[in-house]
Amino acid sequence: MKKKILIIALVCILAGVAAFYIVKVNKMYPQGSVTEYELNESVELNGYSASVSSYKVMSIEDFLNEYGIDKRKDISDEQDDLYVMVAECTLDITGEMKGFPYADIRLASGAFSQGISNDYIREINKDVNFSKFEQGTSITVDIPFLIHSINADKLNKEEWQLYFSVTPGKYVRMGK
């Protein structure tokens, strides 16, 4: 009987400690804020402003044909059904930027998130120098995101949203 009471007390203490730390972490790192913008609406970010004028989703085969790419460059399994979302984005450089903000741009739907396809972004934007942007210039870039078949069912059920990271924990969502 003493052993049973001791085990129950120990479990209660451990549960209390776990709950304390969960609350502590959630207070230290609150959920990020999201501000929504429509298509063609410009948003000021860190060193640049951005607007998304359009986006389209297509199969990998249609993407390769549309952009005149001879063969797949991604490292995905050739058997994997792959889709590509291409967002046409205009960046107006207002401050100093060392390069393209790859890490700041994400495509998301529910719990799924996709980064920019480094395999294809330079291939479909050959006239853009991605290593340096000068203040006062404006560029329009087609930004490709690969969507694997595991997420393909989301294409028709949910809208994918394009997110720009403003600061840690603060994001803007582009287009509806």
C-alpha angles and dihedrals in degrees: 000000000000090000092053092050090048092052092048091049091049092050091050091050092049091048090051092050091048092049090049092054093044090055091044093052092046090053092048093048110030121188113281121254121243125205117193127222130183127235112286091017112125123226127194113234135166105311096339144048121229138198131179114217099181146342136198137188122219141158118271089250093054090046093052091048095046094051096037096242113160100209141000114280098184120100094231121126107274088228092057114104102236129189129192128212113200117196119194104219131181118206120195108197108222100163142012116314124178094199146324113323096239095156093049097061122074136166113217141177119177107311094344121097131180129193127215115288104247087185092069112018095086092040094059095039101048094153094057122092101215096185099068137017123192123225113259095028128116127208134183115213133183105224115202124205122188116224115195123216092254086069097036093099087065091063093079101026103048137023117248113228128209113225130196118198110229099177130336106300096009121094141169122216117214126208133358 
